[in-house]
Amino acid sequence: MSERIRIGQIGVCHEHAAGKMNTLRRMPGVFEIVGFVDDRGTAAPKAAGRDLEPFAGLKQMTEQELFATPGLRAVTVETPNNDLVPAALRCMEKGLAIHMDKPAGEGDALADFKRLLSGCREKRLPFQMGYMFRNNAAMQFCLRANKLGWLGDVFEIQAGMSHDYGGEEYQEYIAKFKGGIMFNLGCHFIDFIVFLMGRPLKITPFLKSAPGYPRGVRNNCLAVLEYAHATATIRACSKEVRGGSHRRLTVCGTKGSIDLSPIERFDGRPLEMRLTLREGNAEYEAGEHILNMGIKQDRYKDQLAELAKMIRGEMENPYTCEHDLLVQEAVLAASGYTEWK
């Protein structure tokens, strides 16, 4: 049996911080949690940090104490968005493997993000970003189907990342980002689309406010990613009724299509998706298929298991630093921070 990996967490204020710690605690055979750094004093915009139950019984420490912990090998960075890259840079400088949540900061953080990626490459440190669909079974199937040519040439992608949680406090939070909800949530689908399709030729953002909100509250957004013979649209609004359970993905190609909604579920029921094929292949006949993608109880477990394998040298990161940089550049353009070039 492999020796457990000593790991700590910086931050309790990212929207995924509590969930990430819950997952680490469900993996006692893989990780030994040495403690966490409470970052609730940050001035960065945040929408989480009240739920400390996942951290109960764990040692609270300063960042300096965490870095001084004997045998520490990895850190999960779960600070608010704008603190992610600075914290990860400090981890890189200490020679630690990193799981850093998303997105990689606003426009002024891009140079530091490049320095982070370069440092991890030079030091050969595992670096994993927390885009939450990377280990989604249905979306992995979609990537495989495309690679095998089952869908033909993809010409259309439609993605929806809306929700209705958080009340007015969430609207106030999202208003603090120039890129609004596209920056905060659309990034998950940008990661998927760029992995599927490569570098876009053009990116156009439409950053709107939902009815009843001033222009600065960009909580109703659309981004269009253009390719030579395809368009990909990503929509996100924080006021769609039950929007979280209606998140959706459609990928259409000249030989077939995939429809997925909801994108994920953790209610004990299997995730299902529709595959439609013009031609049969070695695994599926022509026609429409409803595929059972299995029951999943934990969004993060498979990704953190991959992190452990990377640390042990058992696998290479399927997402390169070059991909992570391209995604961040696309996120900034789709969120109105930069012009796409």
Secondary structure, 3 states (H helix, E strand, C coil): CCCCEEEEEECCCCCCHHHHHHHHHCCCCCEEEEEEECCCCCCCCCCCCCCCHHHCCCCECCHHHHHCCCCCCEEEECCCHHHHHHHHHHHHHCCCEEEECCCCCCHHHHHHHHHHHHHHHHHCCCEEECCCCCCCHHHHHHHHHHHCCCCCCEEEEEEECCCCCCHHHHHHHHCCCCCHHHHHHHHHHHHHHHHHHCCCCEEEEEEECCCCCCCCCCCEEEEEEEECCEEEEEEEECCCCCHHHHCEEEEEECCEEEEECCCCCCCCCCCEEEEEECCCCCCCCCEEEEEECCCCCCCCHHHHHHHHHHHCCCCCCCCCHHHHHHHHHHHHHHCCCCCCC
